[in-house]
């Protein structure tokens, strides 16, 4: 099998999320645009510099139907050494998908009235190009339903959260939120990891209704900072996703979950004028850690910045959501982190085949 995927499928059979310690957390964004995509406003080096200046470790310039080789992007010579670009593209038609860490362009012209067939074609094309497929913003223009995603094979990552103001993360009266969609997929037996990205398009204009950077990211636990290592860790689900919350400790196995919030780092993130938090009408200021199981059921809820949970043997999966609620002049505001599900059944072994 192509490049990275051989190693990925081998390690999946021997690794459970958090089971193998790694040396460091790396902050990154898998979905970013530059002027090369035709409707963003800044050149690739300028965009990369924004992320370098704000402590990111990796970035994928995922242009619409354009393959970006990092060797073609001139980065500042005096930049931090712990920053890399990961090659890839955003495959774009009626559905969108990040082809992460590919070796070449993935074709996008495939057409079908069946959305599942389109997604499957993009997944297969990404894997053939040696990369990792991430299904992007399924609620954008209400492109995809759970029934469109469930038949797709070898798709194990999707955008649970996307910072673009027009992607409908929260759903509406007739469409489920992306988080509800996640639980539907997991409850039906799929292995799906939830990704957060900012889907940045604009550096020259700023505002809550403009697609600015820094509003969603992943923190990946990896032994080294290379495109292959980061991609492998994400394939295993060894990362968490965030819209503002930073974690200090995260340990998960098939028997227990342990989480500790980095309160100081989170509050520092919230000082940024870039970050857009979620307005809510109800909630208690402070921290809450929820452990969530099949069907989106909250199995345990803990107030505070630390929590531990013993996983029940009859629960097919458990994931967690960390919520920080603060009171502002505009009312109650929330930001989140989401950790990946731990499975008690044999679905990981089935994926490895």
C-alpha positions, 0 to 999 in steps of 0.5 A, spaced: 500 500 500 502 507 498 507 510 503 504 512 509 498 507 509 502 501 510 505 503 517 498 506 519 494 500 518 499 496 522 500 500 528 492 501 528 492 494 530 497 495 536 495 502 538 489 504 542 488 512 543 493 514 548 496 507 549 503 509 546 506 515 550 509 520 545 514 525 546 510 532 545 503 535 543 504 539 536 498 544 534 496 544 527 491 546 522 489 541 516 485 546 513 487 553 510 487 557 504 491 562 500 490 566 494 492 560 490 485 558 491 482 564 488 477 566 493 482 567 499 486 574 500 493 572 502 500 569 499 502 562 502 508 565 505 504 570 509 499 565 511 504 560 514 508 566 517 501 568 521 501 560 524 508 560 525 508 567 529 502 564 534 506 557 536 503 552 531 507 547 529 504 544 522 499 547 517 496 544 511 495 549 505 489 545 502 487 549 496 481 547 492 483 542 487 490 544 487 496 540 490 501 544 494 508 541 495 511 545 501 517 545 497 514 550 493 512 555 498 518 560 501 518 560 508 522 565 512 529 562 513 529 565 521 523 561 522 522 557 528 525 550 527 519 546 530 514 548 524 512 544 518 508 544 512 504 538 510 502 537 503 495 536 500 489 539 497 482 540 498 478 536 493 472 540 492 465 539 488 458 538 491 462 535 497 469 537 500 475 533 503 482 534 505 487 530 502 492 530 507 500 528 506 499 526 499 504 525 493 500 528 488 494 531 486 487 528 487 482 528 481 475 531 483 471 531 477 468 524 479 460 525 478 454 521 481 447 523 484 449 518 490 453 522 495 456 516 498 459 514 491 462 521 491 465 521 498 468 514 496 471 516 490 475 521 494 477 517 499 480 512 494 483 517 490 486 520 497 489 513 499 492 512 492 496 518 492 499 516 499 494 520 503 489 521 509 482 523 507 478 528 512 471 529 510 470 537 511 464 541 514 459 536 512 453 541 514 456 546 509 450 547 504 447 541 508 451 537 503 451 530 507 447 526 511 449 520 516 446 516 511 451 518 505 457 517 510 455 510 513 456 506 507 463 509 505 469 505 507 476 507 509 474 514 512 476 515 519 476 523 520 471 528 519 471 535 521 467 535 527 468 543 528 470 548 522 471 555 524 468 558 518 462 562 519 458 559 514 458 551 515 453 550 520 456 546 525 450 547 530 445 544 525 438 547 525 431 545 526 431 540 521 439 538 520 443 535 526 449 538 529 456 535 527 457 533 534 450 529 533 452 526 526 459 524 530 455 520 535 450 517 529 456 514 526 460 512 532 453 508 534 453 505 528 459 502 529 464 506 525 471 508 527 471 516 526 475 521 529 473 528 530 477 534 527 477 541 528 480 546 523 479 554 522 478 553 514 482 560 514 481 565 508 482 572 510 487 575 513 486 582 511 479 583 513 477 581 520 470 579 524 465 574 526 462 573 519 469 573 516 473 566 515 479 568 519 485 563 522 486 561 529 478 559 531 479 551 531 485 546 531 488 540 533 493 538 538 497 531 535 501 527 540 507 524 536 514 522 537 516 527 532 514 533 527 514 530 520 508 529 515 508 522 516 509 522 524 503 527 524 499 523 519 500 517 522 498 519 529 492 522 526 490 516 523 490 512 530 486 518 533 492 520 538 490 527 538 484 532 540 480 538 537 479 544 540 475 551 539 479 554 545 480 549 550 487 547 551 489 540 555 494 539 560 494 531 560 490 526 557 490 519 558 485 514 555 485 506 554 479 501 554 479 501 561 479 509 564 479 516 561 483 521 565 483 529 563 486 535 566 485 542 563 491 547 562 487 553 565 492 558 564 493 556 556 486 556 555 485 563 558 491 565 554 488 563 548 481 567 550 485 573 550 486 573 542 481 577 539 481 572 533 478 567 537 470 566 536 466 563 542 459 560 542 454 564 545 449 561 549 443 563 553 444 557 559 450 555 563 454 555 569 460 559 568 466 555 569 469 548 567 465 542 565 468 535 563 463 530 560 464 523 558 459 521 552 457 514 550 453 511 545 447 515 542 450 522 545 448 520 552 452 523 557 455 518 562 458 522 567 459 530 568 464 533 572 465 540 574 472 542 574 479 542 570 480 535 572 476 528 571 477 521 571 472 516 569 472 508 569 469 506 562 463 501 563 464 494 559 458 494 556 459 501 553 461 501 545 465 507 545 466 513 550 469 520 548 469 526 552 467 534 551 470 539 555 466 546 556 469 552 558 463 557 560 465 565 561 460 571 563 462 577 558 458 583 556 455 580 551 452 574 555 455 567 556 460 564 551 463 557 551 469 554 547 470 547 547 475 541 546 473 534 544 477 528 545 477 522 541 473 515 542 475 509 546 472 503 543 470 497 547 468 492 541 473 490 536 471 495 531 479 497 530 481 490 528 476 490 523 478 497 520 485 494 520 483 489 515 
